[in-house]
Amino acid sequence: MASNRPLAGIGFGLLAYGIWGFFPLYFHQLSHIAPMDILANRALWACIFVGVLLSATQQWGKVRAILGRPRQLAMLALAALLVGSNWLVFLWAVAHQQVVESSLGYFLTPLVNVLLGLLVLKERLNGKEWLAIALAIAGLGNEIISLGGLPWVSLFLAATFGTYGLVRKQIPVDALSGLWLETLVMLPVCLLYALWQAQQGHTVFVFSEWSTASWLIGAGILTALPLIAFAAATQRLNLATVGMLMYINPTMQFLTAVYVFNEPLDLGKLVTFGLIWLGLLVFSWSAWQKYR
């Protein structure tokens, strides 16, 4: 069974990143809804969906066990803050035709994972991995020069999701229980936001159009499925391998942005992506050599 853990981890990772790669197309259908409204619905319906799964698999005992461990609860609260803020900025990017920027952030995330593994988990890097990081830094520098400022959307998405992966890896909690508690932590903030909006005459959780309600309920389910798979992958793989699989998601998002949403792609951004893609290629080559 131990020998099957890496293979199962790769399978879970592919499932998670494949679903995430389709997110721009899915959430584009909700571009008429405010990002915070979508976030609140994602948290609510994901919590309900995962609760149903916990009931079906009779795993509430694991949740009760975690409730008695304050440190794990605090770590899960931190994970909820990281992933919730990541969702919100991603939704903002989709609503404002910034999917190319969001894909750049998720391209940077694998290399953020490598850096975090080095600094926090004391994972050792070889020469090719250092070269991959140097190429990513060069790409980021080119983007700063091209924009005349920091690409804050890309940096925020990379930093929050990379740190989320690190935090979740260090919590010995199963995927279902951890995700339910993460979404549960988000709910008070979402409910306070809904009450504030209700005072302004705007409803967050009730929609007159059944199609909109269906998309939002589906968003909760699609939020839960890849996070369950991602948590399962992080428990079976080292952080560097999780990072290597990560760029399946931004590749799909990048292609969607350019060929479906027709977002502009100038020479400067092509150079940025080229350097980061080269860094990912070098890193993948190194990972493949380790695997062999």
Buried (B, 14 or more C-beta within 10 A) or exposed (E): EEEEEBEBBBBBBBBBBBBBBBBBBBBBBBEEBBBBBBBBBBBBBBBBBBBEBBEEEEBEEBBEEBEEBEEBBEBBBBBBBBBBBBBBBBBBBBBEBBBBBBBBBBBBBBBBBBBBBBEBEEBEBEEBBBBBBBBBBBBBEBBBEBBEEEBEBBBBBBBBBBBBBBBBBEBEBBBBBBBBBBBBBBBEBBBEBBEEBEEEEEEBBEBEEEEBBEBBBBBBBBBBBBBBBBBBBBBBBBBBBBBBBBBBBBBBBBEBBBEEBEBEEEEEBEBBBEBBBBBBEBBBBBBEEEEE
